[in-house]
Amino acid sequence: MNASDMKLLRIYTDESAYVGDRRVFEYIASAARDARLGGVTVLEALLGFGHAAQIHRRHVLENDRAVVVEIVDTEAKLRAFAASLEQVTDIGLMTLEAVEVLGGKAWGARVSNQTEM
């Protein structure tokens, strides 16, 4: 695996979005682990809006904050994973971007595991 083959999948949703009895961002994170993707980070946005122009912001009594799920892996794996999420209706937007992996513990361990297989 080459660092230049890596991409970043960003998935936008809301904290209040559910798939069955699970929050969408939890469902995505669990599915990413099951798909053996490189890792997932869920970020809570302080403020945001999408195509509906509804402002999502942090309120003391509300749980409708914007959430961004980020996953870094190869393009092929990320495209397949994104396609597997088609049935999830409360995903606002998915983007795929080029990313340059510079290193780090997680990257080194992943490269070592790939060469051992």
N, C-alpha and C positions, 0 to 999 in steps of 0.2 A: 504494500500500500504506500502510495506516494502522497506527501503533504499537498501537492498541487491537485490531487483528485478530490479533495475534500470540499464539501458544500455546507451551507447553513440553511436549515429549514426553519422558518419562523411561522408559528401558528398563533393567530389572534383569536381570542374568545373573551368571555365575561366570567367573572367569578360565580355569578348566579346561574350559569348555563349547566344543564345536567344531561347525562345519558343514562336513562333509567334512574337509579338511585345514587349514581356517582357524579361528581363534578367533572365537567369535560376535561379540564386540565389534568385531573388525577387519572382519568381514563386514558388520555394520550400518553402520560408519563408511564403508566403501567404497560400499555401496548408497545411503547418504545423499548422498554426493558425486555418484554417478551420477544420482540423482534431482534433483540441483541444489537441494538444500535449503540453507537459510541457513548452516549450519555445524553441527559436531558436537563435543562434548567428552566424553571418556571419563574417568571418575573411578574411582579405586581406593578401595574402602572399607577402613578399618582393621579394622572388625568389623561383622558383620551376620548376621541370620537371617531366614528366610522361613517359609512355611506348614509346612515339614517340621521346623522348629525346629533344624536343623543349624547350629551356629555356624560362620561363615566368618571366619577371622582370618588375619593375616599370620604365616606360619611361615617359618623360614629355608629348610627343605628342601621345602616344599610350595608349589604354585601353585593354591590353591583360594580365592582372595580374591574377595569380592563386588565386582562392577563395575557402575557406573551409567553409561549413555550418555544424554546430554542433547542435545536438538535443539530449536532455536527457529525457527519459521516460521509460516505461516498455518495455521489449523485444517484447512482442506480438504486442503492438501498433507500435513500430518502424519497425518491420518486415512487417506489413501490409502497413505502410506508404511507405517503400522502394519499395514494390511490386507495389504500385500505381504510382510510378515514371518510370515504365518500358518504357513508350512511350517517355520519355524525352531523346533525342539522345545525347545531349552534356554534359552528366554527365560522368566524367572520371572514377571515382571509388567510391564505397560506402563500408564503413567498419562498423562493429558493435563490440563494445568493452564493457567489464565489466567496471563499474565505481562505485566507492564508494561515495555516497552522505553523506557528513558530517553534513550538516545543512545549515542554511541561511534563510533569510526572505522568499524567493520564495519557498523553500522546506517546511517550516512551514505552509505557506498559502495553499499550494497544499494538504498537509496531512489533514489540517483542513477541506478543501472543500470536500475531498474524504470521510471523516467520517460523514459529514453532509448529504451526498446524500443517 
